[in-house]
Amino acid sequence: MSVRRVPAEQLAQFAVQVLVASGVRADDAELVADSLVSADLWGHSSHGILRLPWYVARLRTGVMRAAVDPAVARDGGAVVVLDGGAGFGQVIAAHAARLAIARAREHGVAAVAVRNSNHFGTAAYFTRMAPPAGCVAVLATNASPAMAPWGGARKRVGTNPWSVAAPAGRHGVAVMDVANTVAARGKVHVALQCGKPIPPGWAVTATGEPTTDPAQALQGMMLPLGGHKGFAIAFMLDVLTGVLSGGASGSAVAGPYQDERPGRVSHLYIALHVAAFVSESVFAAHMERLMDDVRSGGAAGEIVIPGEFEERHARRAREEGVRLTAGTVADLERLAQDTGVALQI
């Protein structure tokens, strides 16, 4: 399938205009557009601009609201519960991140639980907000059912991704962002759009048979990362997000590709102010030493610290342009026609 390279700024501008035309406030539209294009820059097109048509479809059916200010349901100082009001996940998650970071700098540690939200794209986009403020961040979210319980035959548990980001001294930032399935479900959507098979071991059909057909995989189930361990982590993250926030969990959560059901997604953002535990200079020195030690640990090939792949890919993509498949371009062209926004790519 042919690929087109598009400047990131051009792509973000189009996304902002589409969102504003769909009733989204300008500042919120810029945040959502930046989160999508950032995912493409980082090499994670599964969470990039290809999701823009899904978001617009959800706005049109009314299951997601264009302009919402998260409401405080509980405030205990270092612990806050927010109700997202069915708004954009990115807008709500960014609000939770900023609030958690500010409270952590006041209390040493803070946790912000969120209910009634939506898909927020890449979790690392929000955990990366913490290190510049001298904090370590942990973010988890639940998601629509994508895998069966261990030993089960029906989808009941989401990929329920989570991310951790920490300042790393001269190395910048160390960032982990993973789903608890072998691969993120969005990667199967990318494979379907490209007309390519998925690797063996990613998914099974609706009847439980192994498959490399992305269409069959989307009808079926993703396989958990590390077998029973991936299921157990995903289950407990649903507890920490959906159950703890008083929100939805399990089968009650809907995905961004479903325009007929409210998302009812829940998140948990935890921020830890480094200076409350140890001086920032000592923390930075320890992180540098840890990363240098890890890098010296093998001769089979280059060792990449979590977050480095994305930063390298972003540098290259900013020079060469964001990679868009013909399928994504076609979807954006249809979206441009529907919203009356010019697509100049």
C-alpha positions as CSV (number, residue, x, y, z in Angstrom):
1,M,0.0,0.0,0.0
2,S,1.3,3.4,-0.9
3,V,2.5,5.8,1.8
4,R,2.3,9.6,1.8
5,R,4.6,11.8,4.0
6,V,2.9,14.9,5.5
7,P,4.4,17.7,7.6
8,A,3.2,17.3,11.2
9,E,2.2,20.9,11.5
10,Q,0.0,20.6,8.4
11,L,-1.7,17.5,9.7
12,A,-2.3,19.1,13.1
13,Q,-3.8,22.2,11.6
14,F,-6.2,20.1,9.6
15,A,-7.2,18.1,12.7
16,V,-7.8,21.4,14.7
17,Q,-10.0,22.8,11.9
18,V,-12.1,19.6,11.7
19,L,-12.6,19.5,15.4
20,V,-13.5,23.1,15.7
21,A,-16.0,22.6,12.8
22,S,-17.4,19.8,14.9
23,G,-18.1,22.1,17.9
24,V,-14.9,21.5,19.8
25,R,-13.4,24.6,21.6
26,A,-10.2,25.8,19.9
27,D,-7.9,25.1,22.8
28,D,-9.3,21.7,23.3
29,A,-9.1,21.0,19.6
30,E,-5.4,21.9,19.6
31,L,-4.7,19.6,22.5
32,V,-6.5,16.6,20.9
33,A,-4.8,17.3,17.5
34,D,-1.4,17.5,19.1
35,S,-2.0,14.2,21.0
36,L,-2.9,12.4,17.8
37,V,-0.1,13.8,15.7
38,S,2.4,13.2,18.5
39,A,1.4,9.5,18.4
40,D,2.2,9.5,14.7
41,L,5.5,11.3,15.2
42,W,6.4,8.7,17.9
43,G,5.7,5.9,15.4
44,H,2.4,4.7,16.9
45,S,0.0,5.4,14.1
46,S,-2.4,3.0,15.8
47,H,-3.2,6.0,18.1
48,G,-2.6,8.7,15.6
49,I,-4.6,10.7,13.1
50,L,-6.4,7.7,11.8
51,R,-8.6,8.0,15.0
52,L,-9.8,11.5,14.1
53,P,-12.8,10.2,12.0
54,W,-13.8,7.9,14.9
55,Y,-13.9,10.9,17.2
56,V,-16.0,13.0,14.9
57,A,-18.4,10.1,14.4
58,R,-18.9,9.9,18.1
59,L,-19.5,13.6,18.4
60,R,-22.2,13.4,15.7
61,T,-24.1,10.6,17.4
62,G,-23.9,12.5,20.7
63,V,-22.2,9.7,22.7
64,M,-19.2,12.0,23.2
65,R,-19.6,15.7,24.0
66,A,-17.6,18.4,22.2
67,A,-17.2,20.9,25.1
68,V,-17.1,19.8,28.7
69,D,-15.3,21.0,31.8
70,P,-14.5,18.0,34.2
71,A,-16.5,18.3,37.4
72,V,-15.0,17.6,40.8
73,A,-16.9,14.8,42.5
74,R,-14.7,14.5,45.5
75,D,-11.7,16.6,46.8
76,G,-9.6,15.3,49.6
77,G,-6.5,17.4,48.9
78,A,-4.1,14.7,47.7
79,V,-7.0,12.6,46.4
80,V,-9.5,14.0,43.8
81,V,-12.2,12.3,41.9
82,L,-13.3,13.9,38.6
83,D,-16.4,13.3,36.4
84,G,-15.5,13.8,32.8
85,G,-19.0,14.4,31.6
86,A,-18.5,12.2,28.5
87,G,-16.0,14.7,27.1
88,F,-12.9,14.1,25.1
89,G,-10.5,11.8,26.9
90,Q,-7.5,13.9,26.0
91,V,-9.0,17.0,27.5
92,I,-10.1,15.2,30.7
93,A,-6.8,13.3,31.1
94,A,-4.7,16.6,30.6
95,H,-6.9,18.3,33.3
96,A,-6.3,15.3,35.6
97,A,-2.6,15.4,34.9
98,R,-2.2,19.1,35.6
99,L,-4.3,18.7,38.8
100,A,-2.3,15.7,40.0
101,I,1.0,17.4,39.4
102,A,0.0,20.5,41.2
103,R,-1.3,18.6,44.2
104,A,1.7,16.4,44.3
105,R,4.0,19.4,44.5
106,E,1.9,20.5,47.5
107,H,1.4,17.1,49.3
108,G,4.3,15.0,47.9
109,V,2.0,12.6,46.2
110,A,-1.4,12.9,44.6
111,A,-4.0,10.7,42.9
112,V,-6.7,11.8,40.6
113,A,-9.4,9.3,39.6
114,V,-11.6,10.0,36.6
115,R,-14.9,8.5,35.6
116,N,-17.2,9.1,32.6
117,S,-14.4,9.9,30.2
118,N,-13.4,8.6,26.7
119,H,-10.4,7.2,24.9
120,F,-7.5,9.5,25.4
121,G,-4.9,8.2,22.8
122,T,-1.4,7.5,24.1
123,A,-1.0,7.4,27.8
124,A,2.6,8.6,27.5
125,Y,1.4,11.9,26.2
126,F,0.1,12.7,29.7
127,T,2.7,11.1,31.8
128,R,5.3,13.1,29.9
129,M,3.8,16.2,31.5
130,A,5.1,15.3,34.9
131,P,8.9,15.1,34.6
132,P,9.4,18.7,33.6
133,A,7.6,19.6,36.9
134,G,9.9,17.4,38.9
135,C,7.4,14.5,39.2
136,V,7.1,10.9,38.4
137,A,3.8,9.9,36.9
138,V,1.8,6.7,36.7
139,L,-1.3,6.7,34.5
140,A,-3.8,3.8,33.9
141,T,-7.0,3.6,32.0
142,N,-9.6,1.0,31.3
143,A,-10.9,0.3,27.8
144,S,-13.6,-1.6,25.9
145,P,-13.4,-5.4,26.2
146,A,-10.7,-6.8,23.9
147,M,-9.6,-10.1,25.6
148,A,-11.2,-13.0,27.3
149,P,-10.6,-13.7,31.0
150,W,-7.9,-16.3,31.4
151,G,-9.6,-19.6,30.7
152,G,-12.7,-17.8,29.3
153,A,-14.1,-17.6,25.7
154,R,-15.8,-14.2,25.6
155,K,-14.4,-10.6,25.6
156,R,-14.7,-9.2,29.1
157,V,-11.5,-7.3,29.8
158,G,-9.9,-4.3,28.0
159,T,-6.3,-3.9,26.9
160,N,-6.3,-1.4,29.9
161,P,-2.9,0.3,29.1
162,W,-0.7,2.1,31.6
163,S,2.3,4.4,31.4
164,V,5.1,5.5,33.8
165,A,7.3,8.5,33.1
166,A,10.2,9.7,35.2
167,P,12.8,12.5,34.8
168,A,16.2,11.0,33.8
169,G,18.8,13.7,34.3
170,R,21.0,14.2,31.2
171,H,19.0,11.5,29.4
172,G,15.8,13.5,29.5
173,V,12.9,11.3,30.3
174,A,12.3,7.5,30.7
175,V,8.8,6.6,29.6
176,M,6.9,3.3,29.5
177,D,3.5,3.0,27.8
178,V,2.1,-0.5,27.2
179,A,-1.2,-2.4,26.8
180,N,-1.7,-5.6,28.6
181,T,-2.4,-7.5,25.4
182,V,0.4,-8.8,23.1
183,A,-0.3,-5.8,20.9
184,A,-2.5,-2.8,21.1
185,R,-5.8,-3.3,19.3
186,G,-5.2,-0.2,17.3
187,K,-2.3,-2.0,15.6
188,V,-4.8,-4.5,14.2
189,H,-6.9,-1.6,12.8
190,V,-3.7,-0.3,11.1
191,A,-3.0,-3.8,9.6
192,L,-6.6,-4.0,8.3
193,Q,-6.2,-0.6,6.7
194,C,-2.9,-1.6,5.1
195,G,-4.3,-4.9,3.9
196,K,-1.6,-6.8,5.8
197,P,-1.8,-9.8,8.1
198,I,-1.0,-9.4,11.8
199,P,1.8,-11.5,13.4
200,P,0.8,-15.0,14.8
201,G,0.1,-14.9,18.5
202,W,-1.6,-11.5,18.5
203,A,-5.2,-12.6,18.4
204,V,-7.8,-15.3,17.9
205,T,-11.1,-15.5,16.1
206,A,-14.5,-15.2,17.7
207,T,-14.4,-19.0,18.0
208,G,-11.0,-19.0,19.6
209,E,-8.9,-20.1,16.6
210,P,-5.5,-18.5,16.1
211,T,-5.6,-16.0,13.2
212,T,-3.4,-13.6,11.3
213,D,-6.4,-12.0,9.6
214,P,-6.9,-8.5,11.1
215,A,-10.6,-8.5,10.2
216,Q,-11.1,-11.8,12.0
217,A,-9.0,-10.5,14.9
218,L,-11.2,-7.5,15.4
219,Q,-14.3,-9.7,15.4
220,G,-12.5,-12.0,17.9
221,M,-10.2,-11.4,20.8
222,M,-6.7,-10.0,21.5
223,L,-4.4,-12.3,23.5
224,P,-3.0,-11.2,26.8
225,L,0.6,-10.2,27.2
226,G,2.4,-13.0,29.1
227,G,-0.6,-15.2,29.2
228,H,-2.4,-15.2,32.6
229,K,-0.1,-12.4,33.8
230,G,-1.4,-9.9,31.2
231,F,-5.0,-10.8,32.1
232,A,-4.3,-10.3,35.8
233,I,-2.7,-6.9,35.3
234,A,-5.5,-5.8,33.0
235,F,-8.1,-6.9,35.5
236,M,-6.5,-5.1,38.4
237,L,-6.1,-1.9,36.4
238,D,-9.8,-2.0,35.8
239,V,-10.2,-2.1,39.6
240,L,-7.8,0.9,40.0
241,T,-9.7,2.9,37.3
242,G,-13.3,1.9,36.8
243,V,-14.1,0.5,40.2
244,L,-12.1,2.9,42.4
245,S,-13.4,6.0,40.6
246,G,-17.0,4.8,40.9
247,G,-17.2,4.6,37.1
248,A,-17.7,1.8,34.6
249,S,-15.7,-1.3,34.2
250,G,-15.5,-4.5,32.1
251,S,-18.3,-4.8,29.5
252,A,-19.8,-1.5,30.4
253,V,-16.9,0.4,28.7
254,A,-17.1,1.2,25.0
255,G,-14.3,1.9,22.5
256,P,-13.6,5.0,20.3
257,Y,-14.6,3.0,17.2
258,Q,-18.1,2.5,18.6
259,D,-20.3,5.5,17.7
260,E,-23.4,4.1,19.2
261,R,-22.4,3.8,22.9
262,P,-21.0,6.2,25.5
263,G,-17.4,5.5,26.3
264,R,-17.7,5.5,30.1
265,V,-13.9,5.2,30.3
266,S,-12.1,5.6,33.7
267,H,-8.6,6.7,34.4
268,L,-6.2,7.0,37.4
269,Y,-3.4,9.5,37.4
270,I,-0.8,9.3,40.2
271,A,1.9,11.9,40.5
272,L,4.9,11.7,42.9
273,H,7.0,14.8,43.6
274,V,10.6,13.6,43.5
275,A,11.8,16.2,46.0
276,A,9.4,14.8,48.6
277,F,11.4,11.5,48.5
278,V,14.9,12.5,47.7
279,S,16.6,15.6,46.3
280,E,16.1,16.1,42.5
281,S,19.9,16.1,41.9
282,V,20.3,12.8,43.7
283,F,17.3,11.3,41.8
284,A,18.8,12.5,38.5
285,A,22.2,11.1,39.3
286,H,20.7,7.7,40.2
287,M,18.6,7.7,37.0
288,E,21.7,8.5,34.9
289,R,23.7,5.7,36.6
290,L,20.8,3.2,36.2
291,M,20.4,4.0,32.5
292,D,24.2,3.9,31.8
293,D,24.4,0.6,33.7
294,V,21.5,-0.9,31.7
295,R,23.0,0.2,28.4
296,S,26.3,-1.6,29.2
297,G,24.4,-4.8,29.7
298,G,24.8,-6.6,26.4
299,A,26.7,-7.0,23.1
300,A,24.0,-8.5,20.9
301,G,22.8,-5.2,19.8
302,E,21.9,-1.7,20.8
303,I,20.0,-1.3,24.1
304,V,17.1,1.2,24.0
305,I,15.7,2.7,27.2
306,P,11.9,3.0,27.3
307,G,11.0,6.2,25.5
308,E,14.1,6.5,23.3
309,F,12.5,4.8,20.3
310,E,9.7,7.4,20.3
311,E,12.1,10.3,20.5
312,R,14.3,9.0,17.7
313,H,11.3,8.3,15.5
314,A,9.9,11.8,16.2
315,R,13.1,13.5,15.1
316,R,13.1,11.6,11.8
317,A,9.4,12.1,11.2
318,R,9.7,15.9,11.8
319,E,12.3,16.0,9.0
320,E,10.6,13.5,6.6
321,G,6.9,14.1,7.5
322,V,4.3,11.9,9.2
323,R,3.8,8.6,7.4
324,L,0.2,8.2,6.3
325,T,-1.2,5.1,4.5
326,A,-3.5,5.4,1.5
327,G,-6.3,4.1,3.7
328,T,-5.8,6.9,6.3
329,V,-5.5,9.5,3.5
330,A,-8.8,8.3,2.0
331,D,-10.5,8.5,5.4
332,L,-9.2,12.0,5.9
333,E,-10.4,13.0,2.5
334,R,-13.9,11.8,3.3
335,L,-13.8,13.6,6.6
336,A,-12.7,16.8,4.9
337,Q,-15.7,16.5,2.5
338,D,-18.1,15.9,5.4
339,T,-16.9,18.8,7.5
340,G,-16.1,21.3,4.7
341,V,-12.5,21.6,5.8
342,A,-9.8,21.8,3.1
343,L,-7.3,18.9,3.2
344,Q,-4.1,20.1,1.7
345,I,-1.7,17.1,2.0
